Amino acid sequence: MDGSGPAVAAEGLRIVRGGRDAVRGVDFRIPPGEITGLLGPSGCGKSSLMRAVMGVQVVAEGRVTVLGRPAGHPALRRRVGYAAQTPSVYADLSVIENLRYFAAVLRAPRSDADRVLAETGLTDHAGHEVGRLSGGQRARASLAVALLGAPELLVLDEPTVGLDPVLREELWRLFHTLRDRGTSLLVSSHVMDEAGRCDRLLLMREGAIVAVETPAALRERTGTADLEQAFLRLIRGHATARADGAAAAAPADRGPGDGCYAGRHESRRAAAGVRPPPPQAPRESEPRGRHERRRPPGASADPDPPSGPEPGTGSRP
């Protein structure tokens, strides 16, 4: 990859899952050598987007380029490390056995297993069976596999979930060390206090990217130092803009007769230069009903007319 090109680029990316758009019309570029945080609430499409970056997600539209090649290209297997939310290690093997196995698959040096054990804080658990580890320890074992072979890009899907504050701090220190070595990192999270640890942020909401900002630029744009409040203000502004756009796209208020049969004929007469006749008020002497008889002046209306035939309408003698 040309060092000046992006580590990851997406154009018009659309992903459909379960009959709905999980990711819709996404465009972004991730510079190399930075920690990019992919942040947003659970269910907003972060994991689907990361799988697309790894080339293991079916894409309905658009394309993703990783290190200058299409996502999922065979040449990327040793250049990209991936840690999914679900630990991808064998439960019936020990931690060190897992690492040595994956190191052999990746053709990484055998010594890499010991290195990543130390980097993820698992040295004391090297001989433990993975299935007997805690959830946080299994997640770190999966992260250790992703670190094998010194990949150029790390894609980490919520790597700090379930970890205590001390381990989270140690992992973020490791992420910054890897960045300083030139590794690009895409790290997802739904915890906004981790946003400040990133160099750049991709903020997602309902399958769309609502902002690509540095933390400092996001604070300045929203007028608050609290990144969680900044995200909420950005979401509210995004929702307001969408509502305004929908209102602008709605048809104008209808006038009298607009959209109905009479309105269409009025429009045709106006186009032909024919003026419609003025409306006429009903005459007072005109019967109000089809079968209503005229009454002489001063006669009262009898709600119950007499029974029998009316004068002049009966049978002849």
C-alpha positions in Angstrom: 0.0 0.0 0.0 1.1 3.5 -0.8 1.9 5.2 2.6 -0.1 8.2 1.5 -3.3 6.2 0.9 -6.0 5.4 3.4 -5.8 2.3 5.6 -9.5 1.8 5.0 -11.9 3.5 2.5 -15.7 2.8 2.0 -17.8 4.2 -0.8 -21.6 4.0 -0.9 -21.5 1.0 1.5 -24.9 -0.7 2.1 -25.5 -3.8 4.1 -28.8 -5.6 4.5 -29.4 -7.9 7.4 -32.7 -9.5 8.4 -34.5 -7.7 5.6 -33.5 -4.2 6.7 -30.6 -1.8 6.0 -28.0 -2.4 8.8 -25.6 0.0 7.1 -26.9 2.5 4.5 -24.9 4.7 2.2 -21.7 4.9 4.2 -18.6 6.8 3.0 -15.5 7.2 5.0 -11.6 7.1 4.9 -9.4 6.0 7.7 -5.8 7.5 7.6 -2.9 5.1 8.3 -1.1 5.1 11.6 -4.0 6.4 13.7 -6.5 4.9 16.2 -9.9 5.4 14.7 -12.8 4.9 17.1 -16.1 3.6 15.7 -18.6 4.7 18.2 -22.4 4.4 18.5 -25.2 2.7 20.4 -25.6 -1.0 20.3 -27.4 -2.2 17.2 -26.4 0.8 15.1 -24.4 -1.3 12.6 -20.8 -1.2 14.0 -20.2 -5.0 13.9 -21.7 -5.3 10.3 -19.4 -2.5 9.2 -16.3 -4.2 10.7 -17.2 -7.5 9.1 -17.4 -5.7 5.8 -13.9 -4.3 6.4 -12.7 -7.8 7.0 -14.4 -9.1 3.8 -16.6 -11.6 5.7 -19.9 -9.7 5.3 -22.1 -9.8 2.2 -22.4 -6.2 0.8 -25.5 -5.1 -1.0 -24.0 -2.0 -2.6 -20.7 -0.1 -2.6 -17.2 -1.2 -1.9 -14.6 -1.3 0.8 -10.8 -1.0 0.2 -8.3 -2.1 2.8 -4.6 -1.3 2.5 -5.1 -0.6 -1.2 -6.9 -3.9 -2.0 -10.5 -5.0 -2.0 -11.7 -6.1 1.5 -11.2 -9.9 1.9 -8.4 -10.2 -0.6 -6.2 -13.2 0.1 -3.1 -11.0 0.3 -4.6 -9.2 3.3 -4.7 -12.3 5.6 -1.3 -11.7 7.2 -1.6 -7.9 7.1 -4.9 -7.5 9.0 -5.7 -8.7 12.5 -9.3 -9.1 13.6 -10.8 -9.6 17.1 -14.6 -10.1 17.0 -16.9 -9.6 19.9 -17.2 -13.4 20.2 -13.8 -14.9 21.1 -12.4 -16.9 18.2 -10.2 -19.3 20.1 -10.5 -23.0 20.8 -12.0 -23.6 24.3 -10.4 -27.1 24.7 -6.9 -25.8 24.2 -4.8 -23.8 26.5 -4.0 -20.1 25.8 -0.4 -20.8 24.7 -1.5 -23.8 22.5 -4.0 -21.5 20.8 -1.4 -18.9 20.2 1.2 -21.3 18.9 -1.4 -22.9 16.5 -2.5 -19.5 15.1 1.1 -18.4 14.8 1.9 -21.4 12.7 -1.2 -20.7 10.5 0.0 -17.1 10.0 3.6 -18.1 9.6 4.5 -15.8 12.4 7.6 -16.4 14.5 7.1 -18.9 17.3 8.3 -16.3 19.8 5.3 -14.1 18.9 3.1 -16.3 21.2 5.2 -15.2 24.3 5.2 -11.6 23.1 1.4 -11.2 22.7 0.9 -13.1 26.0 2.8 -10.4 27.8 1.1 -7.6 25.8 -2.4 -8.7 26.8 -1.5 -9.6 30.4 -2.1 -13.3 30.0 1.4 -14.7 30.9 0.1 -16.1 34.2 -2.7 -17.9 32.4 -0.7 -19.3 29.5 -1.3 -22.9 30.5 -4.9 -22.5 31.4 -7.6 -24.1 29.2 -9.5 -21.3 27.5 -12.9 -22.8 28.3 -12.1 -22.3 32.0 -11.2 -18.6 31.7 -13.4 -15.7 32.6 -15.2 -13.8 29.8 -12.7 -11.0 30.0 -9.7 -13.4 29.8 -11.2 -15.1 26.8 -11.6 -11.8 25.1 -8.0 -11.0 25.7 -6.9 -14.4 24.4 -8.8 -13.5 21.2 -7.1 -10.1 21.0 -3.7 -11.8 21.5 -4.4 -13.9 18.4 -5.2 -10.8 16.4 -1.8 -9.3 17.5 0.2 -12.2 16.1 2.5 -11.4 13.2 2.6 -7.6 13.7 -0.3 -6.8 11.4 -0.5 -3.4 9.6 -4.2 -2.9 10.5 -6.0 -4.1 13.6 -9.8 -4.3 13.5 -11.1 -4.7 17.1 -14.8 -5.1 17.8 -15.4 -3.8 21.3 -12.2 -5.3 22.8 -12.6 -3.7 26.2 -16.1 -5.0 27.0 -16.2 -6.8 30.3 -12.8 -5.7 31.4 -12.1 -4.0 34.7 -10.7 -0.4 34.6 -7.1 -1.5 35.2 -7.1 -3.9 32.3 -8.9 -1.4 30.1 -6.2 1.2 30.8 -3.4 -1.4 30.1 -5.0 -2.3 26.7 -5.4 1.3 25.7 -1.8 1.9 26.5 -0.9 -1.1 24.3 -3.1 0.4 21.5 -1.2 3.7 21.7 2.1 1.8 21.6 1.0 -0.1 18.5 -0.1 3.2 16.8 3.3 4.7 17.6 4.9 1.8 15.8 2.9 2.6 12.7 -0.1 0.2 13.1 -3.5 1.5 12.1 -6.3 0.6 14.5 -10.1 0.5 14.0 -11.6 0.1 17.5 -15.4 0.0 18.1 -17.1 0.8 21.3 -20.4 2.0 22.7 -18.7 3.6 25.7 -18.2 7.3 24.9 -15.5 7.8 27.5 -13.2 5.8 25.2 -13.7 8.3 22.4 -11.1 10.7 23.9 -8.4 8.0 23.6 -8.8 7.9 19.8 -7.2 10.1 17.2 -10.3 10.2 15.0 -13.9 9.3 15.5 -16.5 7.7 13.2 -19.9 8.3 14.9 -22.7 6.0 13.8 -26.4 6.2 14.3 -29.1 3.9 12.8 -26.7 2.5 10.2 -25.4 5.8 9.0 -22.2 7.8 9.7 -23.3 11.1 11.2 -19.8 12.5 11.7 -16.1 11.9 11.0 -14.2 14.2 13.5 -11.3 14.3 15.8 -12.3 14.5 19.5 -11.1 18.1 19.6 -13.1 19.1 16.5 -16.2 17.4 17.9 -15.9 19.3 21.2 -15.5 22.6 19.3 -18.3 21.9 16.9 -20.8 21.1 19.7 -19.6 23.6 22.3 -19.0 21.1 25.1 -16.0 19.4 26.6 -18.0 16.2 27.5 -17.8 13.9 24.5 -20.9 12.0 25.5 -22.9 15.3 25.6 -21.2 16.2 22.3 -22.4 13.0 20.7 -26.0 13.6 22.0 -26.0 17.1 20.7 -24.8 15.9 17.3 -27.5 13.3 17.2 -30.2 15.8 18.1 -29.0 18.2 15.4 -28.9 15.3 12.9 -32.5 14.3 13.7 -33.6 17.9 13.4 -32.0 18.3 10.0 -33.6 15.1 8.8 -37.0 16.3 10.0 -36.5 19.6 8.2 -35.5 17.8 5.0 -38.6 15.6 5.2 -40.8 18.7 5.7 -39.2 20.5 2.7 -39.8 17.5 0.5 -43.5 17.2 1.4 -46.1 18.6 -1.0 -47.4 22.1 -0.5 -50.7 22.7 1.3 -53.6 21.9 -1.0 -56.0 24.5 -2.2 -59.8 24.1 -2.6 -60.5 21.2 -4.9 -56.8 20.4 -5.4 -56.2 16.8 -6.2 -59.9 15.9 -6.8 -62.0 15.7 -9.9 -63.4 19.2 -9.7 -60.0 20.7 -9.1 -58.6 19.0 -12.2 -61.3 20.5 -14.3 -60.8 23.9 -12.8 -57.1 23.7 -13.7 -58.0 22.7 -17.3 -60.4 25.7 -17.6 -57.8 28.1 -16.3 -55.2 26.7 -18.7 -57.7 27.3 -21.6 -58.5 30.9 -20.4 -62.1 30.0 -19.6 -63.5 31.7 -16.5 -65.8 29.5 -14.3 -69.3 30.8 -13.8 -69.9 32.7 -10.6 -71.7 30.7 -7.9 -75.4 31.3 -7.5 -77.3 31.5 -4.2 -80.3 29.2 -3.9 -83.8 30.8 -4.2 -85.8 31.0 -1.1 -89.0 29.7 -2.8 -87.2 26.7 -4.2 -88.1 23.5 -2.5 -85.4 22.1 -0.3 -86.1 18.5 -1.0 -87.0 16.5 -4.0 -90.4 15.4 -2.6 -91.2 18.5 -0.5 -94.5 20.4 -1.4 -94.9 24.1 -1.3 -96.8 25.5 1.6 -99.0 28.6 1.5 -97.7 31.6 3.4 -98.5 31.4 7.1 -99.1 27.7 7.1 -97.4 25.8 9.8 -95.4 22.7 9.1 -97.1 19.7 10.5 -94.6 17.1 11.4 -97.3 14.4 11.4 -99.4 14.8 8.2 -103.0 13.3 8.4 -103.4 9.8 7.4 -105.3 8.8 4.2 -105.0 10.0 0.7 -104.2 13.6 0.0 -107.0 15.8 -1.7 -107.2 15.1 -5.3 -105.2 11.9 -5.1 -107.8 9.4 -3.9 -110.0 7.1 -6.0 -112.8 8.5 -8.0 -116.4 7.8 -6.9 
